[in-house]
């Protein structure tokens, strides 16, 4: 680990970082617990083909910190954590996930895990063989998580449109949805049902054609979606897509989607603000699954979609209103408010 990363660990207040290795499965992974001062830490398991271990660790840290911010803004008595698993051709997937289940079990409820990119119901079933501190994707669990996130994203987009124009006026709106995965496809379908024109991109061409045909979507080249004029650009795939080059190419009024860590850096949120593009902070708008999972595990409540959407929409409205009143980029306001809430929680526990 570089000295730069060690400095970042201290700066960002991480509680624990664990490097994981399992010879039998070929697993190489990281666990980051950012904050559990308010209660249990929540975060999924991401499996991805990272370039190297340092890239995986940086992603793990960013995602764990974002989970803490999500919990804070959603006023949940919980904190953030994350696991990332380096995907490899020789990885014994079932054994690797059972190993991660053992790791989660040893934390004895300090960390609850669940789905993320590359980790769905089949992988979570292996984790559940070894621990009860995992979201059950079946009928005994909190309910569908992807639809909870999608409901919140649509509510957040609606709040952003009202913030700018005073109304949603869906039939006059064009939305570009990047990524038609479990969440992105639901966002696209819901927006289409509201009457919006929906243009979508997806790297899996077969999946893209099937969803587009069923939902009456217009498909875009996955390499050029940021160049398409629209009211809303909704990133629902991987993070880090808004960087020095892509920010300049955007031709939308609003950026609001389900992806985590959309901004390559905080400075890119400032650039969007300077260009007059309204950026809805990712950890304010994509917290639907977290709300549903946390409420179930902490309180035994299966939160209805309507209440999840209302909570997310209210959070987005509050952040955008405060940013406008202060003349600041929404990403800066959301992060500041989340950090203040986290520090208050930590102070109360000292």
Secondary structure, 3 states (H helix, E strand, C coil): CCHHHHHHHHHHCCCEEEEEEECCCCEEEEEEECCCCCCCEECCEEEECCCCHHHHHHHHHHHHHHHHHHHHHCCCCCEEEEEEEECCCCCCHHHHHHHHHHHHHHCCCCEEECCECCECHHHHHHHHCCCCCECCCCCCCCCCHHHHHHHHHHHHHHHHHHHHHCCCCHHHCEEEEECCCHHHHHHHHHHHHHCCEEEEECCCHHHHHHHHHHHCCEECCCCCHHHCCCCEEEECCCCCCECHHHHHHCCCCEECCCCCCCECCHHHHHHHHHHCCEECCHHHHCCHHHHHHHHHHHHCCCCCHHHHHHHHHHHHHHHHHHHHHHCCCHHHHHHHHHHHHHHHHHHHHC
